[in-house]
Amino acid sequence: MNRVRVRRTDRILDSIWHIAAAPQTLMALAGLLAGTLAFAALIPQQPAGLDSATAERWLAAAAGSYRGTGTFLRTVGAFDLLNGAWVRGLLAALAFNLALRAASQARALAGLRRPVQLRPAPAGLPRQRGAFPIPLAQALARCEAVLRGRGFRVAVASDATHAQLYAERGGLAAAGPLLSYLGGLLLLTGLALNAAGWRAADLALAPGGAAQLGQAAGTQVTLTEIADDTATLALARGSAHKIIRIGYARPGHWGGIWLTQGGAGPALAVSAADADQLPLRLQSLVAGGEEGETLRMLFPQAQSEQAFAIPARNLAFRVVSYPALPERDITGPVFLVEGFRGDDPAPALNELVAEAGTLALDEVTLTLRRDRYAVIEVAYLPGLLPALAGALLLLAGALLAARRGPARLWAALTATGETVAVTAHAAAALDPGAEAAHLFAAVARDDAGEAPDAG
């Protein structure tokens, strides 16, 4: 009784193994994942990094735009599908299937070291026939030569009038699927590592401006220069530092921290001095604005106006960025600078500055210089390089398998009088008939124009 239970348990475990490792399971999981990603592309997905209050407002607005189905979509997590349990479960099942298939393929490759043995052809394979006016031994030698030349290992059994031949191709060709499975596992590993990463809010920096990355243990990013579409950044963390150059389509990285340029716009650098040429401290009047002897004011497209003050002199200034002022015959970008004394609403200063300029008000000299700022996108993606390596490995495996993938071929040769009849069956991933065609072409070569008879 115990033996029966053990055998039954073994059969159940074997069935589970075969189902979990089956290629049909791989195709089903890949299809479900592709459908999920397509659905996620149609439904807006919640941005990463939102606090709870902001995330709640975003979800309420997203659900409201779908009226009757919005509540259902929110309940099932459709607006955060890519971070939900469904996608994670799919990826975990896909990784398990790939691991099993990689193990099976590795075992199959290990079996290639053993001598190949004759085996019967499976039922249902298409067959090809041919008749050739050459001796059996010569036909058999040509078959073996062409198959070995195409990477097959060959087993032969023959007598005076009959020969059986079995050939299988593995080695480097059979390694293609293994590379693809390992590449898929590495790709999924990279995606899992990236899920533990983070993305900083877009950093808008003018040359000389710096920002701290709190998520990266105090890493500081400083924009040292921006020219054309290239931004030069200085990254520092403790005593370590690095200079990198990035662009719109040219990211840079420092370890797992990746940076790219997401935008640019006009900026204005301002400093002030008194009558003795001593610097005065400036205070930005925007929320969270900087304070210092030099201000770098940024003008995003949606915010063309900035303001700052010189508290020690009770002066305030308003700066407006214009792309052009046609009414004043100015066709290029220009800054309008207005200065105010105390609480007087009437401007005491009203000047235009194009590229650079010096303005004076109440023994205070302002020095202004047009500049540009860059929007730096920062993300910590520890799995990006493994994911890229996995994608390349997967592609290499697919190309290798497509170029000359695993194949098996069975051939029966029968001598009848002065001719040899050949019947061949082939099994291959892409074009089984091509392998048999190569076999017949080799047997028929040097035969005074005679081609094999189609059967």
Secondary structure by P-SEA (a helix, b strand, c coil): caaaaaaaaaaaaaaaaaaaacaaaaaaaaaaaaaaaaaaaacccccccccaaaaaaaaaaaaaaaccaaaaaaaaccccccccaaaaaaaaaaaaaaaaaaaaaaaaaaaccccbbbbbbccccbbbbbcccccaaaaaaaaaaaaaaabbbbbbbbcccbbbbbbbbcccccaaaaaaaaaaaaaaaaaaaaaacccccbbbbcccbbbbcccccbbbbbbccccccbbbbbbbcccccbbbbbccccccccccbbbbbcccbbbbbbbbbccccbbbbbbbcccccccccbbbbbbcccccbbbbbcccccbbbbbbbbccccccccccbbbbbbbbcccccccccccccccccccccccbbbbbbbbbbbbbbbbbccaaaaaaaaaaaaaaaaaaaaacccbbbbbbbbbcccbbbbbbbbbccccaaaaaaaaaaaaaccccccccccc
